[in-house]
Amino acid sequence: MAEKKIQENPLPEDQPAETVDKPKDMVPKPVPDKPAISVPVPVVTAPEVTPRLTTPVFSKTSPNDLYRRLLPAMLFVLTFVTVMTMLLIYMDTVALGAQKFRANMSRDYELANIEQGSAALVAFVQQLHLAPRHATPPSHPPPEPTPQVEVMDRLFGEIYNGTFVEFLPRGPRSQTSEYLERARGWDGLVVRAAARDYLALRGAARALHACLSPTAHPREVTYAESERAEAVFRSRVLCLPLLTVLLAADAAAARLLQLAGPHAAPALTQLPFHDPRLHLQMIEVEFTDDTIRNKTTQFLLSKNYTVAASFDTSVMYVLNNSTQH
């Protein structure tokens, strides 16, 4: 009975039945491990994000927010337009002023409503245009007597403390008037149309910056300082009648009057020789044209003058019976 109990006991469940009956050579051998294969991991880079200009969606914004966004742009446009408009107006004004200035500088003005003997004109020249003498006479000896001085000495003898008027367009002092002024004490007026020559003579003598008017009234013209076109300097100058200058300088009875320039002959024809205040003892006129020389001589002969001497570039006329004055 005991044997039956042993046979009836089952095998433990933890041991499989197949392994019991299998022989040792049937046990599976261990499989060797395969070598590890390294697979490279791809590097994933983030794509570049390019900035995009986005316009605000105005349809989704309120009107007040839209106005706040547009206000700076509108203010910039208005400011730009205002500044450009003012700049254009300023440029037009400057260009118009420059055009008027050039027109005024190139235009001659005839002051025909002012007479040559007007007291107001004479006072205007005396007070505003006549430059008095300030400098002391130079210490070096005076120049030698000129042929014109010798003619005067032959006719009148040596005259001291006389009066002269030297009316030339340009250039330095006349040697004749300078000798009479420094050696014999003469007093007079030096007139130049060229501004540079006038400035060079001002102070050393009574000087006047003016040109000679060919008419009986003053003029305002543009004067060319140099005859060379490449080095020309133009300035505005007042052209005065000869009588106005003589009255302003208190030299209506001057003993010597020296004239030169293209307006010398016409200016002489405008003198009122019948005026008792006018008594010019000697007149010297420089000429560059023989025709003008002959016409001027004929005119002065008709005004009680005669030819005292003729030189290469000038003629001296003397008033008849002037030695008795």
C-alpha positions as CSV (number, residue, x, y, z in Angstrom):
1,M,0.0,0.0,0.0
2,A,2.9,2.1,0.7
3,E,4.2,1.7,-2.8
4,K,1.0,2.8,-4.3
5,K,1.1,6.0,-2.3
6,I,4.6,6.7,-3.6
7,Q,3.5,6.2,-7.3
8,E,0.5,8.4,-6.9
9,N,2.6,11.4,-5.7
10,P,3.0,13.7,-8.8
11,L,6.3,15.3,-9.8
12,P,6.9,18.7,-8.6
13,E,5.5,21.4,-10.9
14,D,8.7,23.4,-10.8
15,Q,10.7,20.8,-12.8
16,P,9.4,20.1,-16.3
17,A,9.0,16.6,-17.3
18,E,11.0,16.8,-20.5
19,T,14.2,17.8,-18.8
20,V,14.2,14.7,-16.7
21,D,14.3,12.3,-19.5
22,K,16.7,14.2,-21.8
23,P,20.2,13.2,-21.9
24,K,23.1,15.6,-21.2
25,D,24.1,16.0,-24.8
26,M,20.8,17.5,-25.7
27,V,21.2,20.5,-23.4
28,P,21.5,23.7,-25.7
29,K,24.8,25.6,-25.8
30,P,24.9,29.3,-25.0
31,V,24.8,31.6,-28.0
32,P,27.7,34.1,-28.1
33,D,26.9,37.8,-28.0
34,K,26.9,39.7,-31.3
35,P,29.3,42.7,-31.6
36,A,27.5,46.1,-31.0
37,I,27.1,48.2,-34.1
38,S,27.2,52.0,-33.5
39,V,24.7,53.8,-35.7
40,P,25.4,57.6,-36.1
41,V,22.7,59.8,-34.8
42,P,21.8,62.5,-37.3
43,V,22.2,66.1,-36.0
44,V,19.0,68.0,-36.5
45,T,19.5,71.7,-36.9
46,A,16.8,74.2,-36.4
47,P,15.8,75.9,-39.6
48,E,16.7,79.6,-40.0
49,V,13.8,81.9,-39.3
50,T,13.8,84.9,-41.7
51,P,12.1,88.0,-40.3
52,R,9.1,89.0,-42.2
53,L,7.6,92.4,-42.4
54,T,4.1,92.2,-41.2
55,T,1.6,94.9,-41.7
56,P,-0.8,95.5,-38.9
57,V,-4.2,94.2,-39.5
58,F,-6.1,97.4,-39.4
59,S,-9.4,95.7,-39.8
60,K,-8.9,94.1,-36.4
61,T,-7.8,97.2,-34.5
62,S,-10.0,99.9,-33.1
63,P,-10.1,103.4,-34.7
64,N,-8.3,105.1,-31.8
65,D,-5.4,102.6,-32.0
66,L,-5.3,103.1,-35.8
67,Y,-5.0,106.9,-35.4
68,R,-2.3,106.5,-32.8
69,R,-0.3,104.4,-35.3
70,L,-0.8,106.8,-38.2
71,L,-0.2,110.0,-36.3
72,P,3.6,110.0,-36.3
73,A,3.7,109.3,-40.0
74,M,1.3,112.1,-40.7
75,L,3.2,114.5,-38.5
76,F,6.5,113.7,-40.3
77,V,4.9,114.2,-43.7
78,L,3.4,117.6,-42.6
79,T,6.7,118.7,-41.1
80,F,8.6,117.7,-44.2
81,V,6.2,119.5,-46.6
82,T,6.3,122.6,-44.4
83,V,10.1,122.8,-44.3
84,M,10.5,122.2,-48.0
85,T,7.9,124.8,-48.8
86,M,9.7,127.4,-46.6
87,L,13.0,126.5,-48.2
88,L,11.6,126.9,-51.7
89,I,10.1,130.3,-50.8
90,Y,13.4,131.4,-49.2
91,M,15.4,130.3,-52.3
92,D,13.0,132.1,-54.6
93,T,13.3,135.3,-52.5
94,V,17.1,135.1,-52.5
95,A,17.3,134.5,-56.2
96,L,14.9,137.4,-56.9
97,G,17.0,139.7,-54.6
98,A,20.2,138.7,-56.4
99,Q,18.6,139.4,-59.7
100,K,17.4,142.8,-58.6
101,F,20.9,143.6,-57.2
102,R,22.6,142.6,-60.5
103,A,20.1,144.7,-62.4
104,N,20.7,147.7,-60.1
105,M,24.5,147.3,-60.4
106,S,24.4,147.2,-64.2
107,R,21.9,150.1,-64.7
108,D,22.7,153.8,-65.0
109,Y,20.3,156.2,-63.2
110,E,19.7,159.6,-64.5
111,L,18.8,162.0,-61.7
112,A,17.4,164.5,-64.2
113,N,15.2,166.3,-61.6
114,I,18.2,167.7,-59.8
115,E,19.9,170.8,-61.2
116,Q,23.7,171.1,-61.2
117,G,23.6,174.3,-59.2
118,S,21.1,173.1,-56.6
119,A,22.1,174.3,-53.1
120,A,20.9,170.9,-51.7
121,L,23.1,169.0,-54.1
122,V,26.1,171.2,-53.3
123,A,25.5,170.7,-49.6
124,F,25.1,167.0,-50.0
125,V,28.5,166.7,-51.8
126,Q,30.2,168.9,-49.2
127,Q,28.9,167.1,-46.1
128,L,28.9,163.5,-47.2
129,H,31.4,163.1,-50.1
130,L,34.2,165.5,-49.6
131,A,37.1,163.9,-47.6
132,P,39.2,166.6,-45.9
133,R,42.9,166.5,-45.7
134,H,44.4,164.9,-42.6
135,A,47.9,163.8,-43.3
136,T,50.8,166.2,-43.0
137,P,52.8,167.0,-46.2
138,P,55.6,164.5,-47.0
139,S,59.1,165.4,-45.9
140,H,60.7,164.6,-49.2
141,P,61.3,167.4,-51.7
142,P,58.4,168.4,-54.1
143,P,58.6,167.3,-57.8
144,E,60.2,169.4,-60.4
145,P,58.2,172.1,-62.2
146,T,56.3,170.8,-65.2
147,P,56.0,172.5,-68.6
148,Q,52.5,173.5,-67.6
149,V,53.9,175.4,-64.6
150,E,56.4,177.1,-66.8
151,V,53.6,178.3,-69.1
152,M,51.7,179.7,-66.1
153,D,54.8,181.5,-64.8
154,R,55.4,183.0,-68.2
155,L,51.8,184.3,-68.4
156,F,51.2,185.3,-64.7
157,G,54.5,185.1,-62.9
158,E,54.9,182.8,-59.9
159,I,51.6,182.6,-58.1
160,Y,51.4,181.4,-54.5
161,N,48.4,180.3,-52.5
162,G,46.3,179.6,-55.5
163,T,43.4,177.1,-56.0
164,F,43.3,174.1,-58.3
165,V,40.8,171.3,-59.2
166,E,42.2,168.0,-60.5
167,F,39.4,166.0,-62.0
168,L,40.7,162.7,-63.5
169,P,39.1,159.3,-64.0
170,R,42.0,157.3,-62.5
171,G,45.7,157.4,-61.7
172,P,48.1,159.1,-59.2
173,R,48.4,162.8,-58.5
174,S,49.2,165.2,-61.3
175,Q,52.8,166.4,-61.0
176,T,51.7,169.9,-61.9
177,S,49.1,170.2,-59.1
178,E,51.4,168.4,-56.6
179,Y,54.2,170.9,-57.3
180,L,51.9,173.9,-56.9
181,E,50.5,172.5,-53.7
182,R,53.8,171.6,-52.0
183,A,56.2,174.2,-53.4
184,R,53.8,177.2,-53.6
185,G,51.2,176.5,-51.0
186,W,48.2,176.0,-53.4
187,D,45.1,174.3,-52.1
188,G,42.6,172.3,-54.1
189,L,40.6,169.2,-54.7
190,V,41.6,165.8,-56.2
191,V,38.7,163.9,-57.8
192,R,39.0,160.2,-58.9
193,A,36.3,157.9,-60.3
194,A,38.4,154.8,-59.5
195,A,37.7,153.7,-55.9
196,R,41.2,152.4,-55.4
197,D,42.9,155.5,-56.6
198,Y,40.6,157.6,-54.5
199,L,41.4,155.6,-51.3
200,A,45.1,156.0,-52.1
201,L,44.9,159.8,-52.3
202,R,42.4,160.4,-49.5
203,G,44.0,161.9,-46.4
204,A,47.0,163.3,-48.2
205,A,44.8,165.8,-50.1
206,R,41.2,166.9,-50.2
207,A,39.6,164.1,-52.2
208,L,36.3,163.3,-53.8
209,H,35.1,159.9,-55.1
210,A,33.1,160.8,-58.2
211,C,33.1,160.7,-62.0
212,L,32.4,163.5,-64.4
213,S,28.8,163.8,-65.6
214,P,28.4,164.7,-69.3
215,T,25.0,166.3,-68.5
216,A,23.8,169.2,-66.3
217,H,22.4,166.8,-63.6
218,P,24.0,164.0,-61.6
219,R,24.0,160.3,-62.5
220,E,24.7,157.0,-60.8
221,V,26.6,154.5,-62.9
222,T,28.8,151.3,-62.7
223,Y,32.4,152.1,-63.1
224,A,35.0,149.5,-64.3
225,E,38.2,149.8,-62.2
226,S,40.4,148.1,-64.8
227,E,40.5,148.1,-68.5
228,R,41.6,144.4,-68.6
229,A,38.6,142.1,-68.9
230,E,40.2,139.3,-66.9
231,A,40.9,141.6,-63.9
232,V,38.0,144.0,-63.9
233,F,36.4,145.3,-60.7
234,R,33.2,147.2,-60.9
235,S,31.8,149.6,-58.4
236,R,29.0,152.1,-58.1
237,V,30.0,155.7,-58.4
238,L,28.2,159.1,-58.4
239,C,28.8,161.2,-61.5
240,L,28.6,164.9,-60.7
241,P,28.4,167.9,-63.0
242,L,31.5,170.0,-63.2
243,L,29.7,173.1,-61.7
244,T,28.5,171.1,-58.7
245,V,32.1,170.0,-57.9
246,L,33.5,173.5,-58.3
247,L,30.8,175.0,-56.0
248,A,31.2,172.2,-53.4
249,A,35.0,172.8,-53.3
250,D,34.7,176.6,-53.2
251,A,36.7,176.6,-56.4
252,A,34.4,178.3,-58.9
253,A,37.2,180.9,-59.4
254,A,40.1,178.3,-59.5
255,R,43.3,179.4,-61.2
256,L,43.8,175.9,-62.7
257,L,41.3,173.2,-63.7
258,Q,42.6,169.9,-65.0
259,L,40.2,167.6,-66.8
260,A,40.6,164.2,-68.5
261,G,38.4,161.3,-69.7
262,P,35.8,160.8,-72.3
263,H,33.3,163.2,-70.6
264,A,35.6,166.1,-70.2
265,A,34.5,167.9,-73.4
266,P,30.8,167.4,-72.9
267,A,31.1,168.5,-69.2
268,L,32.7,171.8,-70.3
269,T,29.7,172.5,-72.6
270,Q,27.4,172.3,-69.5
271,L,29.2,175.0,-67.6
272,P,27.3,178.3,-67.3
273,F,30.1,180.6,-68.3
274,H,27.7,183.6,-67.9
275,D,27.5,182.9,-64.2
276,P,29.5,185.7,-62.4
277,R,30.6,183.2,-59.8
278,L,32.5,181.2,-62.4
279,H,36.0,182.4,-63.3
280,L,38.4,179.7,-64.3
281,Q,41.7,181.3,-65.2
282,M,43.5,178.2,-66.8
283,I,41.9,175.0,-68.2
284,E,44.0,172.0,-69.2
285,V,42.2,169.2,-71.0
286,E,43.7,165.8,-71.9
287,F,42.7,164.5,-75.3
288,T,43.0,161.1,-77.1
289,D,41.1,162.1,-80.2
290,D,42.0,165.0,-82.6
291,T,38.3,165.6,-83.6
292,I,37.3,166.1,-79.9
293,R,40.3,168.3,-79.4
294,N,39.3,170.6,-82.3
295,K,35.7,170.8,-81.2
296,T,36.6,171.6,-77.6
297,T,39.1,174.3,-78.8
298,Q,36.4,175.9,-81.0
299,F,33.9,175.9,-78.1
300,L,36.3,177.5,-75.6
301,L,37.4,180.1,-78.1
302,S,33.7,181.1,-78.3
303,K,33.8,181.4,-74.4
304,N,36.6,184.0,-74.4
305,Y,39.4,181.5,-74.0
306,T,42.5,181.2,-76.1
307,V,45.1,178.4,-76.5
308,A,48.0,179.0,-74.2
309,A,50.1,175.9,-75.0
310,S,49.7,172.5,-76.7
311,F,51.4,169.3,-75.5
312,D,51.4,165.8,-76.7
313,T,48.3,164.7,-74.8
314,S,46.7,167.9,-73.6
315,V,46.0,171.5,-74.4
316,M,46.1,174.5,-72.0
317,Y,43.5,177.3,-72.4
318,V,43.8,180.7,-70.7
319,L,40.9,183.1,-70.1
320,N,41.4,186.4,-71.9
321,N,42.1,189.4,-69.7
322,S,42.4,187.1,-66.7
323,T,45.6,188.8,-65.5
324,Q,43.5,191.7,-64.4
325,H,41.4,189.6,-62.1
